[in-house]
Amino acid sequence: MTPPAALPGGSGPGSRLAAGGGAKGTVAARGAPGSASPRRGDALGSALLHGVDFTSAPSSRKQIVVAVGRPCRGGVRLARIERIADLAGFDAFLARPGPWLSVFDLPFGLPREFILAQGWPEDFARVAGIVAAMGRPALRERFAAYCNARPAGRKFAHRATDGPAGSSPSMKWVNPPVAWMYETAVPRLLAAGVDIPGLAHGDPSRVALEGYPGLLARSFGRLSYKSDERSRQVPAHEAVRCRLVDALREGGLRLGVAVEMDDDQARAMVAEPSADALDAALCLSAAGWAWQRRSTGFGLPAAIDPLEGWIVGAQPEPRGS
């Protein structure tokens, strides 16, 4: 692979990939808590870890991508990348026996402010059921009516986690259409009976957490690194992906959990313009961080909104800020 141009303070011709990387291993995370050795009575001690880059309309062209790994030396060792081309395959993935812990790149909840404005019950599972039964056209009309009644600059309601994570409002139906990810995936998570900490009790050996790869990718600032549209895929994106992959392997991104991978796996992530596998690997790093904190609520805040949920690794804003 021809190495991308150097970035200030980052990768490029001097990066591990450009230099060949030596042996097919990586530096482990620095100072990470937890242990790769299971403890007695620890349902997730020997868990598989997943990072899931989700799409609400999977196909052979745009697939759901799963980075599969295991805890290893304070970080996570990437075993393989799986690609799921339809929702039936996603349902089968959720039904796999545990123990596993997965971090999904999709919003698990809608904003409380929006839910209350609709007169819906303050119940996570019932709201998901209402949304699933409603269908997208009717839900889109509710979103639009809510936004049209609000002043410019405050059209969308936000969850408490959006500010600390830098994530888009979960009621957005365009650019990006994350609301359809919620509408498609959350009812399936509930139907599968997985445990969703803070939101829904389920099988403790199958744990689902919300993640956001941008939380880690923005460790170097808001640098664009991907696009699904060919016309917007530029060489500068590849340079940023190279820098991100290098830092991810070394535990140098936010949360500090390294993802060990072979050089071939790393090159494939850098070469993919849509960065689906890279986003899945970023969620895998977050899964490792949450797994290390499984005995203390997976690193989630002590009190999270039971309608909205929380993004793994986001730090609550101080009161009054």
C-alpha positions in Angstrom: 0.0 0.0 0.0 1.3 3.4 -0.9 1.5 5.3 2.4 -0.7 8.5 2.6 0.9 11.9 3.1 2.1 12.7 6.6 -0.2 14.6 9.0 1.1 17.0 11.6 1.9 14.9 14.7 0.4 11.8 13.2 0.9 9.0 10.7 2.2 8.9 7.1 5.5 7.7 5.7 6.8 7.3 9.2 3.8 5.4 10.5 3.9 1.8 11.6 2.0 0.7 8.5 4.3 2.6 6.2 7.3 1.3 7.9 6.1 -2.3 7.7 5.2 -2.5 11.4 7.7 -5.2 12.2 6.0 -8.3 13.7 2.3 -8.7 13.4 1.5 -7.4 16.9 0.9 -4.1 18.6 1.6 -2.2 21.8 -0.9 -3.0 24.5 -3.1 -0.3 26.2 -1.4 1.8 28.8 -2.4 1.6 32.4 -5.8 0.0 31.7 -7.7 -1.5 34.7 -9.3 -4.9 34.7 -7.9 -8.3 33.9 -8.2 -10.8 31.1 -8.4 -13.6 33.7 -12.1 -14.4 34.5 -13.1 -14.2 38.2 -15.4 -16.7 39.9 -19.0 -15.7 39.5 -18.1 -13.3 36.6 -20.6 -13.9 33.8 -18.6 -11.9 31.3 -15.1 -12.9 32.4 -14.5 -15.0 29.3 -16.7 -12.9 27.0 -16.3 -12.3 23.3 -16.3 -8.6 22.6 -18.0 -7.0 19.6 -17.9 -3.6 18.0 -20.8 -3.2 15.6 -21.1 -0.6 12.8 -24.8 -0.7 12.2 -26.9 0.3 9.1 -30.7 0.3 9.2 -30.9 -1.0 5.6 -28.1 -3.6 5.2 -27.4 -5.0 1.8 -24.6 -6.6 -0.2 -23.4 -3.1 -0.9 -23.7 -1.6 2.6 -23.4 -4.2 5.3 -23.5 -4.3 9.1 -19.9 -4.7 10.1 -18.8 -6.5 13.3 -15.3 -6.4 14.8 -14.9 -9.5 16.9 -12.2 -9.8 19.6 -11.2 -10.8 23.1 -9.6 -9.0 26.0 -5.8 -9.3 25.7 -3.0 -7.7 27.8 -5.0 -4.7 28.9 -6.5 -4.1 25.5 -8.4 -6.2 22.9 -7.1 -8.6 20.3 -9.1 -8.3 17.0 -9.9 -11.8 15.8 -11.9 -11.1 12.6 -14.2 -8.7 10.8 -17.7 -10.1 10.1 -20.1 -8.6 7.6 -23.9 -9.0 7.8 -26.0 -8.3 4.7 -29.5 -8.4 6.0 -31.6 -7.9 9.2 -32.2 -11.6 9.5 -28.5 -12.1 9.9 -28.4 -9.3 12.5 -31.2 -11.1 14.4 -29.2 -14.3 14.3 -26.1 -12.4 15.6 -28.1 -11.1 18.6 -29.3 -14.7 19.3 -25.7 -16.1 19.6 -25.2 -17.6 23.0 -23.1 -15.6 25.5 -21.0 -14.7 27.1 -20.5 -11.6 24.9 -20.5 -7.8 25.3 -21.2 -5.7 22.2 -21.0 -1.9 21.6 -23.3 -0.8 18.8 -22.9 2.4 16.8 -26.6 3.4 17.0 -28.7 5.5 19.4 -30.5 3.3 22.0 -33.0 6.0 23.0 -34.9 9.1 21.8 -34.7 12.4 23.7 -36.9 12.6 26.8 -38.1 16.0 25.7 -39.4 14.7 22.4 -41.0 11.6 24.1 -42.9 13.7 26.6 -44.1 16.1 23.9 -45.7 13.1 22.2 -47.6 12.1 25.3 -45.9 8.7 25.2 -45.3 6.7 28.4 -42.0 7.1 30.3 -41.1 3.5 29.6 -38.1 2.6 27.4 -39.5 -0.7 26.0 -43.0 0.7 25.5 -41.6 3.7 23.5 -39.6 1.4 21.3 -42.8 -0.7 20.7 -44.8 2.4 19.8 -42.1 3.5 17.3 -41.8 0.1 15.8 -45.6 -0.1 15.3 -45.9 3.4 13.9 -43.8 3.0 10.7 -41.4 5.5 9.3 -43.8 7.9 7.4 -45.8 8.5 10.6 -42.7 8.8 12.7 -41.2 11.2 10.2 -44.3 13.4 10.4 -44.0 13.6 14.2 -40.3 14.5 14.0 -41.0 17.2 11.4 -44.0 18.6 13.3 -41.9 18.8 16.5 -39.0 20.5 14.7 -41.2 23.0 12.8 -42.7 24.2 16.1 -39.3 25.1 17.5 -37.1 28.1 16.9 -34.1 28.1 14.5 -31.0 26.7 16.0 -33.0 24.5 18.4 -35.0 22.4 16.0 -34.0 19.0 17.4 -34.2 17.8 21.0 -31.0 16.3 22.4 -30.3 13.6 24.9 -28.1 14.3 27.9 -25.3 12.1 26.4 -25.2 14.0 23.1 -23.2 17.0 24.4 -20.4 15.0 26.1 -20.2 12.5 23.2 -20.5 15.0 20.4 -23.2 12.8 18.8 -26.1 13.7 16.5 -29.6 14.0 17.9 -31.2 10.6 17.9 -34.4 12.0 16.3 -32.6 13.1 13.1 -34.1 11.4 10.1 -31.6 12.9 7.6 -27.9 13.7 7.5 -27.3 11.3 9.2 -30.6 9.3 9.5 -29.8 7.9 13.0 -33.5 7.8 13.9 -34.0 4.9 11.5 -31.1 3.1 13.2 -33.0 3.4 16.5 -36.3 2.4 14.9 -34.7 -0.7 13.3 -32.3 -2.0 15.9 -33.7 -1.2 19.4 -36.9 -3.3 19.0 -34.7 -6.2 17.9 -32.4 -5.8 20.9 -35.4 -6.0 23.1 -36.9 -9.0 21.2 -33.6 -10.8 21.5 -33.7 -10.5 25.3 -30.2 -9.0 25.7 -29.3 -7.0 28.7 -29.1 -3.2 28.1 -27.7 -1.7 31.2 -29.7 1.2 32.5 -32.5 0.6 30.1 -33.7 -3.0 30.0 -32.9 -6.1 32.0 -32.1 -9.2 30.0 -29.7 -12.1 29.7 -26.6 -11.0 31.8 -24.3 -13.1 29.5 -25.3 -11.0 26.4 -24.8 -7.3 27.1 -25.5 -4.5 24.6 -24.2 -1.0 25.0 -24.4 2.1 22.9 -21.2 3.5 21.4 -20.2 6.3 19.1 -16.9 5.9 17.1 -16.7 9.6 16.7 -16.0 9.9 20.4 -12.7 8.1 19.8 -12.0 9.3 16.2 -12.1 12.9 17.4 -9.1 12.4 19.7 -7.2 14.5 17.2 -10.0 17.0 16.5 -12.8 16.9 13.9 -10.9 15.5 11.0 -13.0 13.9 8.3 -11.9 10.3 7.6 -14.7 8.7 5.6 -17.5 8.9 3.1 -20.0 6.5 1.6 -20.2 8.6 -1.5 -17.5 8.0 -4.1 -17.4 11.6 -5.2 -16.5 12.7 -1.7 -13.8 10.1 -1.0 -10.5 12.0 -1.1 -6.8 11.1 -0.4 -6.9 13.2 2.8 -9.4 10.8 4.3 -6.9 7.9 3.9 -4.2 9.9 5.7 -6.5 10.4 8.7 -7.6 6.8 8.7 -3.9 5.8 8.8 -3.3 8.0 11.7 -6.4 6.7 13.5 -5.5 3.0 12.9 -1.9 3.6 14.2 -3.2 5.3 17.4 -5.9 2.6 17.9 -3.3 -0.1 17.8 -1.2 1.7 20.3 -4.0 2.7 22.7 -3.5 6.3 21.9 -7.1 7.3 21.3 -9.6 8.5 23.8 -10.4 5.7 26.4 -6.9 4.4 25.9 -7.8 0.8 25.0 -5.6 -0.7 22.3 -6.9 -3.0 19.6 -4.2 -5.4 18.6 -4.4 -6.5 14.9 -2.3 -7.9 12.1 -0.8 -5.5 9.6 -3.0 -6.9 6.9 -6.1 -6.1 9.0 -4.8 -2.6 9.6 -4.1 -2.0 5.9 -7.6 -3.1 5.0 -9.1 -0.6 7.5 -7.0 2.2 6.1 -7.9 1.3 2.5 -11.7 1.2 3.0 -13.1 4.7 2.1 -16.4 4.1 4.0 -14.4 3.2 7.2 -17.0 0.7 8.2 -14.4 -1.8 9.6 -12.5 1.1 11.3 -15.7 2.3 13.0 -16.5 -1.2 14.1 -12.9 -1.5 15.6 -13.4 1.9 17.4 -16.5 0.4 19.0 -14.5 -2.7 19.8 -12.1 -0.5 21.7 -15.0 1.0 23.6 -16.2 -2.6 24.3 -12.9 -3.4 25.8 -13.1 -0.3 28.0 -16.6 -1.2 29.2 -15.5 -4.9 29.8 -12.7 -3.7 32.1 -15.4 -1.9 34.1 -18.0 -4.6 34.1 -18.0 -4.9 37.9 -18.8 -1.2 38.2 -21.6 -0.7 35.7 -19.5 -0.8 32.5 -18.2 2.7 33.2 -21.7 4.3 32.7 -22.6 7.2 35.0 -24.2 6.3 38.3 -27.5 7.8 37.2 -28.5 7.8 33.5 -31.9 8.7 32.0 -33.9 5.4 31.7 -35.5 6.7 28.5 -32.4 8.1 26.8 -29.5 5.8 27.7 -25.9 6.8 27.5 -22.9 6.4 25.2 -20.1 4.3 26.6 -17.1 6.4 27.5 -18.8 9.8 27.4 -18.1 11.8 30.5 -21.1 13.6 32.1 -20.9 17.4 32.0 -20.5 19.1 35.4 -23.7 20.3 36.9 -24.4 23.9 36.0 -22.2 23.8 32.8 
